[in-house]
Amino acid sequence: MAGGQASVDQRLPASKPLVTFSNIDKTYDGETFVTRNLNFTIQEGEFLSLLGPSGSGKTTTLMMLAGFEAPSGGTVYLGQSRLNETPPHRRNIGMVFQNYALFPNMTVAENIAFPLSVRRVPKSEQRSRVERALGMIELVHVAGRRPAQLSGGQQQRVALARALVFEPKLVLMDEPLGALDKNLRETMQYEIKRIHERLGVTVVYVTHDQSEALTMSDRVAVFHHGRIQQIATPKILYEDPANAFVANFIGENNGLPGTVTARDARFATLALTPELSIRGRAGEGVAIGTAATLALRPENVSLDDETGGENNHLRGSIDEVIYCGDHWRLHLTAADRAGFVIKVPNKTAMAPPQPGMVATMSWSPDDCKIVAADGA
């Protein structure tokens, strides 16, 4: 599913770019950069999530696209049109916020109709569009209620309908599910994704929740220190991270550090200690003599008494055993470091592992990656 630049911008199959960020910088004092050298495109009909920790630059990037922040350098394009000087209300972009931003003195129907009224859409067309929008979010029965009379999930659906009712090409969502409880949040994730797929609108979605980004997105842009570390499909981000930051931020990772002692076109050898080395797929920028990190998912490790063959082998002492129903979660000390995690399938005939046991772990070099140590 991917192509383009090998480690940073991995694109979906070719389609028409809708948004382009070209050499975008943002600074408030001329010295500290909130974002630095952003270069990426958003394709028409795509669901792109901007993911990263607090202060990584993802929300500022969204606000520059919306027009609420101005770039300090570079250009934002919508299609072929430069957006830098275009005020927010003339960008024809829908917005959904975490706090819903509904008008408390208006009914649900009036809230949804508001973007149409400011665009001077005829009343008859407003009514038909509002009816369609209410049907889309399955809230026809609450059209006459005020926002305070709705649940959080209902309010968020109204905010979504209001952002879509004037048929924008682009909808921006800033942590829209952050105020909802876990179950409702998961329900709304699928609801938003279903509406996106039905309408084909382009969505740019800001979140700090990696699970949410992986569940909903066609692609995810991972931010750190104002730069995009990698932009790719969820599968590529999880299975082929570009660097240590991406590997550690997306899902669980056994990130043992070491020094690269050998590499070829495909694989690298990482010395974890002077006596212990492992092999894995070689990431970009990994060179002999440089510091690097193992990227290994817990589910790719097996308990194995055999030590021959091409697989990597590592012995560790089991510190903690957690029963998780379909699997056992083991925390071990390995290569002189605590916190190594593996997931062992729970089989009826298997004697459960016990703390204090010494275990031999194995995994294929194809199932791990040696990545650059610093993703900043």
WOWO-V930170 format. One record per helix or strand. SS is the DSSP state (2 for helix, 1 for strand). FROM is the first residue (numbers start at 1). LEN is the number of residues. If there is no record, write none. Layout:
# WOWO-V930170
SS,FROM,LEN + SS,FROM,LEN
This chain:
# WOWO-V930170
1,4,1 + 1,9,2 + 1,17,11 + 1,33,11 + 1,47,6 + 2,58,9 + 1,73,6 + 1,81,2 + 2,88,3 + 1,93,5 + 1,107,1 + 2,108,11 + 2,123,14 + 2,140,3 + 1,146,1 + 2,147,3 + 2,152,13 + 1,170,5 + 2,182,18 + 1,202,6 + 2,210,7 + 1,219,6 + 1,227,6 + 2,234,6 + 1,243,1 + 2,244,6 + 1,257,7 + 1,267,7 + 1,276,7 + 1,291,6 + 2,298,3 + 1,302,2 + 1,312,12 + 1,327,8 + 1,337,9 + 1,358,6 + 2,365,3 + 1,368,5
